[in-house]
Every structure is written in structure tokens, then in C-alpha cells.
């Protein structure tokens, strides 16, 4: 009789060339996980007949859906700064199967500009970052400080990096507007007047790996979980995830994947060659909401993908696979309370104000993950007592700016 051990478990992940096709696994496909679990959701078909007895009749099992859950560290692998897709950390495979597209950037690149709130005059920005050579992420806010038309309105540049700000300068339609000291040039196109307080935000990122949400052409992952000597194969997987990043700890991601049922088999566990980069402590995160440097203990994010089976009478198990049908990302922060003059939490919540958000996990090149959102909204505020310090529990919603742009995960 074999005795199977809880702590002997292996999870492997590999992208599928086509949906539900499975994959060939190698020693490089091992994902370092905690709390791995496999379960099946069977459709128990009761046969409720009336007979000459009160005893029940045997049931049968219909459709069976498989699922896997586990947790990973939120970290890089030391290679992301190359900007090559081949150097992406293995957990990007899991993100991709949760409705994200991956893009490698071998040179610095810009996210944005994104309009903050809804300026009455729409400005289209042409971006030129070809001269940029930055090795750190830089956030810029462009704010109208003098209202007026082209050639009269003035824009001031703010940044969370010292030395990247600039004094108010005239902005002209069709004329390059320099931003910061790293070689970014913006060329605005607009007609009409800019109003006092109009804002746009952009991020200049170093070379790295970007994941951004998509709404079609999803890719699936094949997962394999060994529970000691029992192997569970699960092709055709889509999933969802939750992130928790607490100050002084390392950030964790909880994953839930749904895939196609396969009969478990006995098989000797592989010996994966796991990534060896250690996770970073959650510190020096440069968290900003709008332009406010909140003092936050914990950041959370919940992707909230809805994964549904696709019933089909002509397919085995009565379904042809699963499909990601919607997402509703939300999260939260628990900042220390502050004066209204510093950051008007209550008004921003009441007005459903959209605010740019940023934070990072890690700060060393190759092991830094940025979370960037162009326009989060508060969904609720409650007071909390944090060891005698007044704080908030602030819910966040992640709506899109123009579509498929509500949040970006970037490894640099």
C-alpha cells in the first residue's frame, strides 16, 4: 500500500498551441506553488422514479468539470529587463490564460497619455519616446494651469520622480511638447479651449514584459498537477486570480483554473527546474492614487473572471470546453486617513472620480512588477483603527479608459 504525502506535489504549466490541445511538458514548466488542490465538479443525475419501495435508485454522473487552485509568489525571474518574450517569468503563462496578452518591449515605452476624468476638449497625443534610455519607471501628470486655446493655454508637468517636473509652459496644437528629462516628446492635436485643471497621465517604462487585458482571441494553458504519485492532467484551462500585497511581506497570487476533465493516472513525479529568483518584500512600492502618496498597509486586486462551460451534445462529457465570458476587476487599499486638503477621499468617492493608480512589487531590475491603472474609482469607505491610527478600508473598481486598458501588469 502506497502512502502519499501532502507536501509532495508538483504543478506544471504550458501554453496550448490551440484550445484544449494539451501540451508537452518539460523540466522548465514547473511552477513553484503552495496549497495546490485539484477538484472535480460532477453533475450528479438523480433518477427519481416511483416504485413499490421508498429506496432510491442508483444515480449516474454526467458532465465533469475539473479545477485547480494554488498560490504563487508575485515576482520576476531576473530576465524581464531584456524585453524578450522568451525571457518572461513562468507566471505570465497563468496571466495569459486569465485574459491577458503579452508583449515584450526591448526599448523604453510609454503607457498613455490617459485623460483623467473627462476634459471637455479632447486632446489626441502623438508619443515619441525613441530617444528614451531610462532604466526606471517614471510617472508624469500633465495639468492645465492656465486655461485657453492653442498657443495660450499652459500645462505644468508633475512627477513622482524628483527632477522630472517642469514649470508651466505654453502648449500648441501640432507642436511637440517635451516631458521630463528622459527624451519623451508629446505632440497634441486639439481644437477649442483647454480648461483649468484638465489632466492627463502617462508612464514612461523601461524595457520589459507587458501584460494587458483583451476581450477576444484568448489563449489557454494546459496544467498538470501531481499529488505525490497521482497525476491530474487538465487541458483547456482558463482562470482568474487574486493578488494580496501586504507591507513587509511578499506579494501572493491565488489562482483558480477551470479546464477539461481527464482520468487521473499513476505517474512518477517530474523534477522541475524551478525559477530561482527570490520574491521581494513589499516595500518602496511608490504607490500613488491620483497624485497622492497614500500610506497603505495592504493592496488587493481581484480579477473576477467568469468562466463558463460550453454545453455540446456532440462532445465528450457533454461540453466542448470552457470560455471566459466576462470580467469585473476590483480591489482595495487601506490607507491612513488624511485631511481633506491632502486627498478628499469622500468627495472622490461621492463623485465617482476616476484616478490614476500605480504601485510596484520589488524594485530591483528584473524582479519588479508594476501594477498600473489609468482610472480607478472608490467604491466605498469605512473607518478603521490600526493600532490607534485612523485609517480607511477603501474599495477600488478598475473601469476601462477606452477599452481593454483598465489595468496593466509590467515586469521590468
C-alpha positions as CSV (number, residue, x, y, z in Angstrom):
1,X,0.0,0.0,0.0
2,X,1.4,3.4,-1.1
3,X,1.4,6.3,1.4
4,X,1.0,9.6,-0.5
5,X,2.3,12.7,1.2
6,X,0.7,16.2,1.2
7,X,4.0,18.1,0.7
8,X,5.0,16.1,-2.3
9,X,3.2,17.9,-5.1
10,X,4.2,19.4,-8.5
11,X,2.4,21.8,-10.8
12,X,3.4,22.4,-14.4
13,X,2.0,24.9,-16.9
14,X,2.5,25.3,-20.6
15,X,0.6,27.3,-23.2
16,X,-1.5,25.4,-25.7
17,X,-0.9,25.8,-29.4
18,X,-4.7,25.5,-29.9
19,X,-7.5,25.3,-27.4
20,X,-7.8,22.1,-25.4
21,X,-4.9,20.5,-27.4
22,X,-2.8,19.9,-24.3
23,X,0.9,20.4,-24.2
24,X,4.2,18.6,-24.0
25,X,5.8,19.4,-20.6
26,X,9.5,19.7,-19.8
27,X,11.5,20.4,-16.7
28,X,11.3,24.1,-17.4
29,X,7.5,24.2,-17.0
30,X,7.3,23.7,-13.2
31,X,5.5,26.4,-11.3
32,X,6.6,26.9,-7.6
33,X,3.2,26.8,-5.8
34,X,1.8,26.5,-2.3
35,X,-1.6,24.9,-1.3
36,X,-2.1,23.1,-4.6
37,X,-5.6,21.5,-4.9
38,X,-7.5,19.6,-7.6
39,X,-11.2,19.1,-7.6
40,X,-13.9,17.9,-10.0
41,X,-17.5,19.3,-10.2
42,X,-19.6,16.3,-11.2
43,X,-23.2,16.7,-12.5
44,X,-25.0,14.1,-10.4
45,X,-28.0,12.9,-12.3
46,X,-30.6,11.6,-9.9
47,X,-33.1,9.0,-11.3
48,X,-36.2,9.9,-9.3
49,X,-38.7,7.1,-10.1
50,X,-41.7,6.0,-8.2
51,X,-41.7,2.3,-7.4
52,X,-43.1,-0.2,-4.9
53,X,-40.4,0.8,-2.4
54,X,-39.1,4.0,-0.8
55,X,-35.5,3.1,-1.6
56,X,-33.7,5.4,-4.1
57,X,-32.4,4.2,-7.4
58,X,-28.7,4.5,-8.4
59,X,-27.6,7.8,-9.9
60,X,-25.3,8.4,-12.8
61,X,-22.6,11.0,-13.3
62,X,-22.9,13.4,-16.2
63,X,-20.7,16.3,-17.1
64,X,-17.5,16.7,-15.1
65,X,-15.6,19.9,-14.9
66,X,-12.1,20.0,-13.4
67,X,-10.5,22.8,-11.5
68,X,-7.1,23.6,-9.9
69,X,-6.3,26.1,-7.2
70,X,-2.9,27.2,-5.9
71,X,-0.9,30.2,-4.8
72,X,2.3,31.7,-6.3
73,X,4.7,34.5,-5.4
74,X,4.3,37.7,-7.4
75,X,7.8,38.2,-8.7
76,X,10.1,38.2,-11.7
77,X,12.8,35.8,-12.8
78,X,15.7,38.3,-13.2
79,X,15.4,38.4,-17.0
80,X,12.4,40.7,-17.7
81,X,14.6,43.7,-18.5
82,X,15.6,42.1,-21.8
83,X,12.1,42.8,-23.1
84,X,12.2,39.5,-24.9
85,X,9.0,37.4,-24.6
86,X,11.2,34.3,-24.3
87,X,12.5,35.7,-21.0
88,X,9.1,36.1,-19.4
89,X,8.6,34.6,-16.0
90,X,6.5,31.5,-15.9
91,X,3.6,33.0,-14.1
92,X,2.9,35.2,-17.1
93,X,1.5,32.0,-18.7
94,X,-1.1,31.9,-16.0
95,X,-1.9,35.6,-16.5
96,X,-2.3,35.0,-20.3
97,X,-4.9,32.2,-19.6
98,X,-6.8,34.7,-17.5
99,X,-7.5,37.0,-20.4
100,X,-4.2,38.9,-20.9
101,X,-2.0,39.4,-24.0
102,X,1.8,39.5,-23.5
103,X,4.1,41.9,-25.3
104,X,7.8,42.3,-25.0
105,X,9.4,45.7,-25.2
106,X,13.2,45.7,-25.9
107,X,13.3,49.5,-25.6
108,X,11.6,52.0,-23.2
109,X,7.9,52.6,-24.0
110,X,5.0,54.8,-22.9
111,X,1.7,53.8,-21.4
112,X,-0.8,56.7,-22.1
113,X,-1.4,59.5,-22.1
114,X,-4.7,58.8,-20.4
115,X,-7.2,61.6,-19.7
116,X,-8.0,62.0,-16.0
117,X,-11.8,62.5,-15.7
118,X,-13.4,63.8,-18.8
119,X,-11.9,67.1,-20.2
120,X,-14.4,68.9,-22.4
121,X,-11.8,69.4,-25.1
122,X,-10.4,66.1,-26.3
123,X,-6.7,66.0,-27.0
124,X,-5.0,63.4,-29.1
125,X,-1.4,62.8,-28.2
126,X,1.3,61.5,-30.6
127,X,4.1,60.0,-28.5
128,X,7.8,59.9,-29.4
129,X,10.0,58.0,-26.9
130,X,12.6,56.9,-29.4
131,X,15.3,58.8,-27.5
132,X,14.4,57.5,-24.1
133,X,17.0,55.3,-22.3
134,X,15.5,55.2,-18.8
135,X,16.0,52.2,-16.5
136,X,13.3,53.0,-14.1
137,X,9.5,53.7,-14.4
138,X,8.6,57.4,-14.3
139,X,5.0,58.7,-13.9
140,X,4.1,62.1,-15.4
141,X,1.0,64.1,-14.8
142,X,0.2,66.9,-17.3
143,X,-2.1,69.5,-15.7
144,X,-3.5,72.7,-17.3
145,X,-2.6,75.6,-15.1
146,X,-3.7,78.4,-17.5
147,X,-6.8,77.9,-19.5
148,X,-7.1,78.9,-23.1
149,X,-6.8,77.9,-26.7
150,X,-3.8,76.6,-28.6
151,X,-0.8,78.8,-28.1
152,X,-2.3,80.4,-24.9
153,X,-3.0,77.5,-22.6
154,X,-0.2,76.4,-20.2
155,X,0.5,72.9,-19.0
156,X,2.6,72.0,-16.0
157,X,4.3,68.6,-15.7
158,X,4.3,66.8,-12.3
159,X,6.1,63.6,-11.5
160,X,6.8,61.3,-8.5
161,X,10.5,61.3,-9.5
162,X,12.5,64.4,-8.4
163,X,13.8,66.3,-11.3
164,X,11.2,65.2,-13.8
165,X,8.8,68.0,-13.1
166,X,8.7,71.2,-15.2
167,X,7.2,74.6,-14.8
168,X,4.1,75.7,-16.8
169,X,4.7,76.0,-20.5
170,X,2.5,77.0,-23.4
171,X,1.0,74.2,-25.3
172,X,0.3,74.5,-29.1
173,X,-1.7,72.2,-31.4
174,X,0.6,70.2,-33.6
175,X,3.8,71.3,-31.8
176,X,6.0,68.9,-29.8
177,X,5.8,69.3,-26.0
178,X,8.8,67.9,-24.1
179,X,8.0,65.9,-20.9
180,X,10.7,65.2,-18.3
181,X,14.4,64.7,-19.0
182,X,14.4,61.2,-20.4
183,X,13.6,62.1,-24.0
184,X,9.8,61.9,-24.2
185,X,8.1,64.2,-26.7
186,X,4.3,64.6,-27.0
187,X,2.6,66.3,-29.9
188,X,-1.0,67.3,-29.1
189,X,-3.8,67.6,-31.6
190,X,-6.9,69.6,-30.4
191,X,-9.3,72.4,-31.2
192,X,-11.1,74.6,-28.7
193,X,-10.0,75.7,-25.2
194,X,-8.3,73.7,-22.6
195,X,-9.8,74.3,-19.1
196,X,-8.1,74.9,-15.8
197,X,-7.4,71.6,-14.1
198,X,-7.6,69.3,-17.2
199,X,-5.2,66.4,-16.6
200,X,-3.5,63.6,-18.4
201,X,-1.3,60.9,-17.0
202,X,1.4,58.7,-18.7
203,X,4.1,56.3,-17.6
204,X,7.5,56.0,-19.2
205,X,8.5,52.4,-18.7
206,X,11.9,50.8,-19.2
207,X,12.3,47.7,-21.4
208,X,10.3,44.8,-20.0
209,X,7.4,42.5,-20.4
210,X,3.8,43.9,-20.5
211,X,0.5,42.1,-19.9
212,X,-2.7,43.9,-20.9
213,X,-6.3,42.7,-20.9
214,X,-8.0,41.5,-24.0
215,X,-11.6,40.7,-24.9
216,X,-11.1,38.1,-27.7
217,X,-8.5,35.7,-29.1
218,X,-7.9,34.3,-25.6
219,X,-5.2,31.7,-25.2
220,X,-5.5,28.7,-22.9
221,X,-3.0,26.9,-20.7
222,X,-2.5,23.2,-20.1
223,X,-2.0,22.4,-16.4
224,X,-0.7,19.2,-14.8
225,X,-0.8,18.6,-11.1
226,X,1.0,15.7,-9.4
227,X,-0.3,14.8,-5.9
228,X,2.7,12.6,-5.0
229,X,2.3,9.7,-7.4
230,X,-1.2,10.6,-8.8
231,X,-1.2,12.8,-11.9
232,X,-4.1,15.1,-12.8
233,X,-4.0,16.4,-16.4
234,X,-6.1,19.4,-17.2
235,X,-6.0,20.8,-20.7
236,X,-8.1,23.8,-22.0
237,X,-7.7,25.9,-18.9
238,X,-9.0,29.5,-18.3
239,X,-8.8,31.1,-15.0
240,X,-9.0,34.0,-12.6
241,X,-6.8,35.3,-9.8
242,X,-6.5,37.5,-6.7
243,X,-3.5,39.4,-5.5
244,X,-2.6,40.4,-2.0
245,X,0.4,42.6,-1.3
246,X,1.0,43.5,2.4
247,X,3.7,45.8,3.6
248,X,6.7,43.9,4.9
249,X,5.6,40.6,3.4
250,X,5.9,39.2,-0.1
251,X,3.0,39.5,-2.5
252,X,1.0,36.4,-3.3
253,X,-1.3,35.5,-6.1
254,X,-4.2,33.0,-5.6
255,X,-5.2,31.2,-8.8
256,X,-8.3,29.3,-9.8
257,X,-8.4,27.5,-13.1
258,X,-11.2,25.5,-14.8
259,X,-10.5,23.0,-17.5
260,X,-11.4,19.7,-19.2
261,X,-11.7,16.5,-17.2
262,X,-9.2,13.8,-17.7
263,X,-9.0,10.5,-15.8
264,X,-6.2,10.7,-13.2
265,X,-3.4,8.2,-13.6
266,X,-0.5,6.9,-11.5
267,X,2.8,8.5,-12.7
268,X,6.2,9.3,-11.1
269,X,6.5,13.0,-10.4
270,X,8.9,15.0,-12.5
271,X,11.8,17.1,-11.1
272,X,11.2,20.6,-12.4
273,X,14.0,23.2,-12.8
274,X,12.2,25.9,-10.9
275,X,13.0,29.6,-11.3
276,X,15.4,30.6,-8.5
277,X,14.7,34.3,-8.1
278,X,13.5,35.1,-4.6
279,X,10.4,37.2,-4.0
280,X,10.8,40.8,-3.0
281,X,9.5,42.3,0.2
282,X,6.6,44.7,-0.3
283,X,8.4,47.9,0.3
284,X,9.4,51.1,-1.6
285,X,6.2,50.5,-3.7
286,X,5.8,54.1,-5.0
287,X,2.1,53.7,-4.5
288,X,0.1,56.7,-5.8
289,X,-3.6,57.2,-6.2
290,X,-4.1,60.3,-8.3
291,X,-1.1,62.2,-7.2
292,X,-1.5,61.3,-3.5
293,X,1.2,59.3,-1.7
294,X,-1.1,57.2,0.5
295,X,0.3,55.4,3.5
296,X,-1.1,51.9,2.8
297,X,-0.7,48.6,4.6
298,X,-2.3,46.3,2.1
299,X,-3.2,46.4,-1.6
300,X,-5.6,43.8,-3.0
301,X,-6.8,43.0,-6.5
302,X,-9.4,40.5,-7.7
303,X,-9.6,39.8,-11.4
304,X,-13.2,38.3,-11.1
305,X,-13.2,36.5,-14.5
306,X,-16.4,34.5,-15.2
307,X,-15.5,31.1,-16.7
308,X,-18.5,29.1,-18.1
309,X,-18.7,25.7,-19.7
310,X,-19.9,25.4,-23.3
311,X,-22.5,22.6,-23.5
312,X,-22.5,20.5,-26.6
313,X,-24.4,17.2,-27.3
314,X,-21.7,16.1,-29.8
315,X,-18.8,16.4,-27.4
316,X,-17.4,14.1,-24.8
317,X,-18.7,14.8,-21.3
318,X,-21.5,16.9,-23.0
319,X,-19.4,20.1,-23.3
320,X,-16.9,21.4,-25.8
321,X,-14.8,23.3,-23.3
322,X,-15.0,26.5,-21.3
323,X,-15.0,30.1,-22.1
324,X,-14.0,33.4,-20.4
325,X,-17.2,35.4,-20.8
326,X,-16.7,38.5,-18.6
327,X,-14.5,40.2,-16.0
328,X,-15.2,42.7,-13.3
329,X,-11.9,43.6,-11.6
330,X,-12.0,45.2,-8.2
331,X,-9.6,45.6,-5.3
332,X,-8.8,47.7,-2.3
333,X,-6.3,49.7,-0.2
334,X,-6.4,50.5,3.5
335,X,-4.7,53.9,3.6
336,X,-4.2,56.0,6.7
337,X,-6.8,58.7,6.9
338,X,-5.7,62.2,6.0
339,X,-7.1,65.8,5.8
340,X,-9.5,66.6,3.0
341,X,-6.9,69.2,1.8
342,X,-4.4,66.4,1.2
343,X,-6.7,63.9,-0.6
344,X,-10.5,64.3,-0.5
345,X,-11.4,60.6,-0.2
346,X,-15.1,61.2,0.5
347,X,-15.7,63.6,-2.4
348,X,-13.8,61.4,-4.8
349,X,-16.0,58.5,-3.8
350,X,-19.2,60.5,-4.0
351,X,-18.3,62.0,-7.4
352,X,-17.1,58.6,-8.7
353,X,-13.9,60.3,-9.7
354,X,-11.6,58.3,-11.9
355,X,-8.0,58.5,-10.6
356,X,-4.7,57.1,-12.0
357,X,-3.2,54.4,-9.8
358,X,0.3,52.8,-9.6
359,X,2.3,50.6,-7.3
360,X,5.2,48.1,-7.7
361,X,6.2,44.9,-6.1
362,X,10.0,44.8,-5.9
363,X,12.4,47.5,-7.1
364,X,15.4,45.6,-8.5
365,X,15.8,45.3,-12.2
366,X,14.5,42.0,-13.5
367,X,12.4,41.4,-10.3
368,X,10.0,44.3,-10.3
369,X,6.3,44.0,-11.2
370,X,4.3,47.2,-11.8
371,X,0.5,47.5,-11.4
372,X,-0.8,50.4,-13.4
373,X,-4.4,51.6,-13.8
374,X,-5.4,54.8,-15.6
375,X,-8.6,55.4,-13.8
376,X,-9.6,53.6,-10.6
377,X,-12.7,54.6,-8.6
378,X,-13.5,54.4,-5.0
379,X,-16.5,52.1,-4.3
380,X,-16.7,52.6,-0.6
381,X,-15.0,54.0,2.5
382,X,-15.2,52.9,6.1
383,X,-13.1,54.0,9.0
384,X,-10.7,51.5,10.7
385,X,-8.5,51.6,13.8
386,X,-4.9,50.5,13.0
387,X,-3.2,50.3,16.4
388,X,-4.6,53.7,17.3
389,X,-4.1,55.2,13.9
390,X,-7.2,56.2,12.0
391,X,-7.3,54.6,8.6
392,X,-9.8,53.7,5.8
393,X,-10.9,50.5,4.2
394,X,-11.2,51.8,0.6
395,X,-12.8,49.6,-2.1
396,X,-11.5,50.1,-5.7
397,X,-13.1,49.5,-9.0
398,X,-11.0,49.2,-12.2
399,X,-13.1,50.5,-15.1
400,X,-11.5,50.8,-18.6
401,X,-10.4,54.1,-20.1
402,X,-11.3,53.3,-23.7
403,X,-11.5,49.5,-23.6
404,X,-9.1,46.7,-22.7
405,X,-7.0,49.1,-20.7
406,X,-8.2,49.0,-17.1
407,X,-5.1,47.6,-15.7
408,X,-1.6,46.6,-16.8
409,X,1.0,44.3,-15.2
410,X,4.5,45.1,-16.3
411,X,7.7,43.2,-15.4
412,X,10.9,45.3,-15.6
